[in-house]
Amino acid sequence: MVINIVNYDIVQQVSLASTEYPEGVSEFEKAGLTPVPSEKIKPFRVAESPVSFECKVKEVIELGDQGGAGNLVVCEVVLIHIKDELLGEDGRIDQKKIDLVGRMGGNWYCRANGEALFEVQKPLTTMGIGVDNIPDDIRNSTILTGNDLGRLGNVETLPDETTVNDHKLTDLSEIFLHYDSDAKGLESELHKLAHALLKEGKVEEAWRTLLAFNN
């Protein structure tokens, strides 16, 4: 079995290939796609596909017999083909170059490029403190969102007291002076600032800002 990844350049051809042509009709010819011999398995792969996986089928699980049920195919990937022009300087696929599309319902697809792309730092090599270890006054904020809390909970350690104090005396001094006798207003303003910092990916600075309130 071959899994061919679909990008925007070939999505119309791939859609055409999904037509239920009679047995014996080549979907490659109908769609205008180019068959390329695989190296480890029998089925051909699509030359125009940015990434192709040569796979051995391990199990086919039937998910029902009604409309839209389909099957779940469990495979072992034995070889991956990646077009060189898609790789970045780090040797990994550059998501801004591959221009992937995703299948939605009916006639709808979505395109992963431009401003639709964003990164989420995955805690694969680190151990985040978790949302449960965020102080209650921050965790129960009416300003910070669930995504904000997720970013805050992804750090391994909190900034130390000295770092927080330095941030308070330099970057936050004007805010503290302005809200000198308004603790509630000060907390709200700091949470708004932290929310803005988190949107910019400045997690460490956001933590220092939030912890400065009770420091």
DAVENMO-V28051 format. One record per residue. N is the residue number from 0. RES is the residue in one letter. PSI is psi in whole degrees, -180 to 180 (999 if undefined). Layout:
# DAVENMO-V28051
[[N/RES/PSI] [N/RES/PSI]]
This chain:
# DAVENMO-V28051
[[0/M/140] [1/V/133] [2/I/114] [3/N/122] [4/I/139] [5/V/128] [6/N/180] [7/Y/-30] [8/D/-26] [9/I/8] [10/V/-37] [11/Q/-40] [12/Q/-41] [13/V/-40] [14/S/-43] [15/L/-36] [16/A/-14] [17/S/-3] [18/T/143] [19/E/75] [20/Y/157] [21/P/157] [22/E/136] [23/G/-13] [24/V/131] [25/S/118] [26/E/-28] [27/F/-47] [28/E/-43] [29/K/-38] [30/A/-11] [31/G/24] [32/L/158] [33/T/119] [34/P/137] [35/V/132] [36/P/136] [37/S/165] [38/E/-29] [39/K/-10] [40/I/171] [41/K/-44] [42/P/148] [43/F/155] [44/R/168] [45/V/119] [46/A/-35] [47/E/-13] [48/S/135] [49/P/-32] [50/V/134] [51/S/142] [52/F/122] [53/E/125] [54/C/153] [55/K/128] [56/V/125] [57/K/-35] [58/E/144] [59/V/120] [60/I/118] [61/E/131] [62/L/10] [63/G/175] [64/D/11] [65/Q/173] [66/G/132] [67/G/4] [68/A/-60] [69/G/-171] [70/N/152] [71/L/119] [72/V/120] [73/V/123] [74/C/159] [75/E/121] [76/V/124] [77/V/-17] [78/L/140] [79/I/134] [80/H/125] [81/I/130] [82/K/132] [83/D/-35] [84/E/-9] [85/L/-11] [86/L/141] [87/G/-176] [88/E/-23] [89/D/3] [90/G/2] [91/R/162] [92/I/129] [93/D/111] [94/Q/-20] [95/K/-15] [96/K/-31] [97/I/-29] [98/D/55] [99/L/158] [100/V/154] [101/G/141] [102/R/130] [103/M/-152] [104/G/154] [105/G/-128] [106/N/7] [107/W/140] [108/Y/167] [109/C/150] [110/R/127] [111/A/86] [112/N/173] [113/G/-135] [114/E/-10] [115/A/-18] [116/L/137] [117/F/158] [118/E/144] [119/V/116] [120/Q/118] [121/K/132] [122/P/61] [123/L/-32] [124/T/-1] [125/T/167] [126/M/100] [127/G/152] [128/I/-24] [129/G/153] [130/V/-31] [131/D/-20] [132/N/7] [133/I/134] [134/P/144] [135/D/-42] [136/D/-25] [137/I/-45] [138/R/-33] [139/N/16] [140/S/142] [141/T/-2] [142/I/-43] [143/L/139] [144/T/174] [145/G/-39] [146/N/-38] [147/D/-46] [148/L/-37] [149/G/-41] [150/R/-43] [151/L/-37] [152/G/-5] [153/N/-2] [154/V/152] [155/E/-38] [156/T/158] [157/L/154] [158/P/144] [159/D/167] [160/E/-38] [161/T/-44] [162/T/-41] [163/V/-44] [164/N/-43] [165/D/-42] [166/H/-40] [167/K/-42] [168/L/-21] [169/T/-71] [170/D/-27] [171/L/6] [172/S/-42] [173/E/-39] [174/I/-43] [175/F/-37] [176/L/-40] [177/H/-38] [178/Y/35] [179/D/-39] [180/S/20] [181/D/82] [182/A/-41] [183/K/-42] [184/G/-38] [185/L/-47] [186/E/-43] [187/S/-43] [188/E/-40] [189/L/-38] [190/H/-37] [191/K/-42] [192/L/-43] [193/A/-40] [194/H/-44] [195/A/-40] [196/L/-39] [197/L/-35] [198/K/-27] [199/E/-1] [200/G/12] [201/K/73] [202/V/-44] [203/E/-43] [204/E/-37] [205/A/-41] [206/W/-44] [207/R/-38] [208/T/-44] [209/L/-41] [210/L/-18] [211/A/-22] [212/F/-45] [213/N/8] [214/N/999]]
